[in-house]
Amino acid sequence: MMKKLRITQIKSTIGFDRKQAKVIRGMGLRRIRHAVELPDTPQVRGMIHKVRHLVTVEE
């Protein structure tokens, strides 16, 4: 079974690059304190790395 990552948005995308807002939206996050569970893949890890200052990650 593939590991899941729980990603929670902790900061607003306002004031940051628009690309970062698109990454947040692409992960399925909609608002602050909204959390989603995504599979632990290199693609998801790359998305997290781009917006690491806006989210928290739990395994």
PATORNU-926459 format. One record per residue: residue in one letter; z, x, y of N, C-alpha, C in turn. Coordinates in pm, whole numbers, plus 50000, padded with zeros to 5 digits. Example, Ala and Ser with C-alpha at 12.3 -4.5 7.8 and 13.67 -1.06 7.14 Angstrom:
("A"; (50780; 51319; 49431); (50780; 51230; 49550); (50780; 51320; 49670))
("S"; (50708; 51285; 49775); (50714; 51367; 49894); (50787; 51290; 50003))
This chain:
("M"; (50000; 50084; 49880); (50000; 50000; 50000); (50000; 50088; 50125))
("M"; (49919; 50049; 50223); (49909; 50127; 50346); (50029; 50101; 50437))
("K"; (50078; 50208; 50500); (50191; 50194; 50592); (50148; 50116; 50715))
("K"; (50244; 50044; 50773); (50219; 49968; 50895); (50298; 50031; 51010))
("L"; (50244; 50021; 51128); (50311; 50066; 51249); (50340; 49944; 51336))
("R"; (50461; 49935; 51388); (50496; 49826; 51480); (50487; 49884; 51621))
("I"; (50394; 49830; 51699); (50368; 49880; 51834); (50413; 49775; 51934))
("T"; (50496; 49815; 52030); (50549; 49725; 52131); (50511; 49776; 52268))
("Q"; (50455; 49687; 52351); (50422; 49727; 52488); (50550; 49724; 52571))
("I"; (50580; 49835; 52640); (50704; 49843; 52717); (50677; 49855; 52867))
("K"; (50552; 49875; 52905); (50520; 49896; 53045); (50389; 49827; 53079))
("S"; (50375; 49783; 53203); (50254; 49716; 53248); (50137; 49813; 53259))
("T"; (50016; 49761; 53242); (49896; 49844; 53256); (49851; 49852; 53403))
("I"; (49916; 49776; 53490); (49878; 49777; 53632); (49908; 49916; 53690))
("G"; (49812; 49969; 53763); (49829; 50100; 53825); (49780; 50214; 53738))
("F"; (49737; 50184; 53616); (49682; 50285; 53528); (49532; 50264; 53514))
("D"; (49466; 50360; 53450); (49321; 50354; 53429); (49282; 50226; 53353))
("R"; (49171; 50165; 53391); (49126; 50041; 53326); (49102; 50062; 53177))
("K"; (49058; 50183; 53138); (49034; 50212; 52997); (49162; 50193; 52917))
("Q"; (49275; 50229; 52976); (49402; 50215; 52906); (49436; 50068; 52885))
("A"; (49405; 49983; 52983); (49427; 49839; 52968); (49340; 49785; 52855))
("K"; (49218; 49837; 52842); (49129; 49793; 52734); (49182; 49836; 52598))
("V"; (49242; 49955; 52591); (49300; 50002; 52465); (49417; 49913; 52425))
("I"; (49504; 49880; 52522); (49618; 49792; 52496); (49568; 49657; 52444))
("R"; (49466; 49601; 52510); (49410; 49473; 52469); (49346; 49484; 52331))
("G"; (49280; 49596; 52305); (49214; 49619; 52177); (49313; 49626; 52061))
("M"; (49435; 49670; 52089); (49538; 49673; 51986); (49600; 49536; 51964))
("G"; (49566; 49439; 52050); (49618; 49304; 52034); (49742; 49274; 52115))
("L"; (49780; 49367; 52203); (49898; 49344; 52287); (49859; 49263; 52410))
("R"; (49943; 49167; 52446); (49910; 49076; 52556); (50003; 49086; 52675))
("R"; (50128; 49123; 52653); (50225; 49125; 52762); (50335; 49225; 52728))
("I"; (50421; 49252; 52827); (50533; 49344; 52807); (50628; 49283; 52703))
("R"; (50679; 49367; 52614); (50768; 49333; 52502); (50696; 49256; 52390))
("H"; (50565; 49245; 52397); (50488; 49186; 52288); (50468; 49295; 52183))
("A"; (50484; 49260; 52055); (50471; 49359; 51948); (50366; 49314; 51847))
("V"; (50294; 49412; 51790); (50197; 49385; 51684); (50219; 49487; 51573))
("E"; (50178; 49450; 51452); (50182; 49543; 51340); (50039; 49579; 51303))
("L"; (50010; 49708; 51303); (49877; 49757; 51272); (49886; 49861; 51161))
("P"; (49779; 49878; 51082); (49782; 49980; 50976); (49787; 50121; 51035))
("D"; (49848; 50212; 50961); (49860; 50350; 51006); (49732; 50426; 50971))
("T"; (49632; 50418; 51061); (49504; 50487; 51040); (49483; 50586; 51153))
("P"; (49394; 50684; 51134); (49364; 50778; 51243); (49313; 50708; 51370))
("Q"; (49240; 50599; 51354); (49187; 50525; 51470); (49302; 50465; 51551))
("V"; (49395; 50401; 51482); (49510; 50340; 51550); (49597; 50448; 51614))
("R"; (49616; 50560; 51544); (49695; 50671; 51600); (49631; 50723; 51728))
("G"; (49498; 50729; 51732); (49427; 50773; 51851); (49447; 50677; 51967))
("M"; (49445; 50547; 51939); (49468; 50446; 52043); (49609; 50460; 52098))
("I"; (49705; 50479; 52007); (49845; 50495; 52049); (49858; 50619; 52138))
("H"; (49790; 50727; 52100); (49799; 50851; 52177); (49748; 50831; 52321))
("K"; (49644; 50749; 52338); (49587; 50726; 52471); (49683; 50650; 52562))
("V"; (49767; 50563; 52505); (49857; 50480; 52587); (50003; 50504; 52548))
("R"; (50036; 50626; 52506); (50171; 50655; 52456); (50280; 50635; 52562))
("H"; (50244; 50635; 52690); (50340; 50614; 52798); (50364; 50464; 52823))
("L"; (50286; 50376; 52758); (50300; 50232; 52780); (50359; 50159; 52658))
("V"; (50372; 50227; 52544); (50414; 50160; 52422); (50525; 50239; 52350))
("T"; (50595; 50168; 52260); (50683; 50235; 52165); (50630; 50206; 52025))
("V"; (50657; 50298; 51932); (50603; 50285; 51796); (50718; 50302; 51696))
("E"; (50724; 50209; 51600); (50820; 50218; 51490); (50741; 50213; 51361))
("E"; (50787; 50286; 51260); (50718; 50286; 51130); (50773; 50179; 51041))
